[in-house]
Amino acid sequence: MHYTRVKICGITRTEDALHAAAEGVDAIGLVFYPKSPRFVSLVQAAEISKNLPAFVTSVALFKDANAKEVSQILNEVPIDLLQFHGSESADFCRQFGKPYIKALGMAGESSVPKRVAEYHDARGLLLDGHAPGAAGGMGQSFEWNMIPADLDYPLILAGGLDVNNVAEAIQTVQPYAVDVSSGVESEKGIKDAALVTAFMKNVRQA
């Protein structure tokens, strides 16, 4: 049986992170993109990360940050995994000595296998519904049949997932993991505990 892992992104409050962890979430995402409504300060991020229980991965999300900015955050916040959401090259992504995942905007993306080859040392590719180079987190889905079925690579499905469609998404795509942000929120950056619980239940049932 394939176990689908779950990341909840855009966490801004410690209580939301702890509830997600209690529900069995594998990873939480901290957004360090200043234009995002889910942007966290260094103080917020450090507080959330330091309170995570064992075996819950803290993921730092960047979009076209410079190397100095990424390094500063890594010096001050306990981070396990990097997520790059912009036009970062593979060389840029791998320079920090941390495992990373690379997000692809599937609106207009035509060659996932080519990107797999390019970012061959990434721990996974995150497929989101936005246009290439645009910011994610907008709740946009994409046609799941765009994803090559025979790709032997950890794919993380994002974009427009919520309580109502996550089971269908898992059954259709059979991704390594799913990533949700706006689909479990009461407002931007504030996670709804009941929606998180229901989302996790539907993932397990799928």
N, C-alpha and C positions, 0 to 999 in steps of 0.2 A: 504494500500500500504506500502510495506517495503522500508524504506529509508536507503540506503547503505552509511555508513560513510566512509570518506577518510582520510588516513594519508599519507603525503609525507615525506619520510625519507631521511636522509643524507643531510639535508639542511646545507650549510656552509656560506651563505650570507644573510644579512638582507633583501636585495631587493627581493631575491627569496622567503623568508618567507612571505613578505608582498604581493607579487603577488599571492602566493598560497592562502593566507587568503582572498584576494579580490575575488578570484574565488570560494570561498565557502568551502575550505578545512577545515576539522574538527580538524586536529592535524598535527603538524610538528615534525619530529624526529631529535634529535641531537645525533650524534654518539661519544661516549667517549671510543671507542676501538682504542688504539693507532696504531694498524696495519692496520686500515681501511684507504683507500684513502679519505674518507669523515670525518675523525677525526676532531673535533673542539677543540680549546683551551678554557680554562675557560673564557677568555676575549671575544672571538668570541661568545661563547654560551650565555653569559650574555647579550651581545649586542642584539643578535637575540631575546632572550626570553623577554627582557624588551620592545621590540618594537612590540610584538604581540598584536593585538587587543583583546578585551574581547571575551570570548567563543571559542577561538582557544587554544587547549590544547598543552602544550609543553611536549614532551616525551624525556626522557634521555635513550639512549640505551647503555647497558653494556654487555660485554662478559667476564665472569670469572674474573671480577675485585674483589679486596678484599673490605671488609666492610669499611675500612678507606678511600679508594679512592672514594667509592660511597658517603660516608658522607661528604667528603670535597667538592665534586661537589654540593651536595644539600645545603651546607652552603653558596655557592657563586653564584649559578645560580637559578633563579626562575623556578622550575620544578613542573609540575602537576602530571606526571605519569611516572613510571619506566618500562623499558622494558629489560628483561634479555634474552640474546641470547646464553648463554653457558650451562654448566652443573650445574647451580645453583639449590640447593635444594629449596623446598617450604619454609622451615624455614629461609633460607638465604634471599629469596625474600621479605618476609613479615616483616623483622626486622626493616625496616627504617620508619615505620609509614606513608608510602605513598601507594596509590593504585598502583598495578603493573599488567603487562601482561607478559606471558612467551611464548617465541618462541620455536617451535618444528621444527626440521629439518625432513622433510617428506621422504627424500631419506633413506629408511631403517627403517622408523618408522612404527610399525605395530599396535599399540594400542592407538588410540586417547582417547577412553573412560577412559582407565587406567590413562592417564595423566590428564584428566579432574578431576578425583577423587583426584589425588595427589596434584594438584594446585587448589583446589576447591574454594579458596578465591581470586584467580586472577580475574581481571576484564575482562579477555578474554584470549584465546590462539591464538597465531599468527602462522599460518601454512606456512612454507617457503620451498623452493625447495632444500635446501642444505642438506648434510648428518648430522645426529645428532652430535652435538658438534662442527661442522664446522661453519665458519663465513658466514652470509648471505650477501645480497647485490650483489650477483654474477649474478643476472638475470636468475637463473635456475628455470624452472617451474617443476611441478610434476603432476602426474595423479590425477585429481580432484575427480575421482571416489573412491579414497582411503579414502575420508572423509565420515564418517558415516552420513547418511541422517537424522537420527532421533535424532541427538544430540541437546538437548535443552540447548545450551550454546553459549555465544558470540564468534564466530570464526572470526578471522581476516585473510583474504587470502592475501598471499604475494608470491613472487617468479615468476619472468618472466612476470609480468603484464606490459602492455603498452597500447597505444591508440588503437591498432588493436584487442586486445583480451579481454579487461576489460569487455565489455558488455556481451560477451559470458560467461566469468567467473562468473559474477553476476547472469546471468540467470541459469547457471548450478548449482552453489554451494549455491546461495542465502545467502552469508555470512553477518554477522553483519557489517563488514567493509572490505575495501581493502587497501593494503599498497603498495606503489610504490616508487622506488628509481631510479635505473638505467634506467627504462622505460620512464622517462621524463627528461633525461639529454642530454646536448650537449657534456659534458665531465664529468668525475667523480667528483661529488660534486657541479657541476654547473648545475642548473636546466634551462631547455629551456622553456621560458614563453609561447610560442605557443603550445608546447607539453602539458604543464600543463593545459592550457585552453581547449585544445581538449580532454584531458583525463577526465576532470571534466564534459565536455559536454556529453561524451559517458557514464559516470557513471549515469548522470541524465536521459538520454534517456533509459538506461537499466532498 
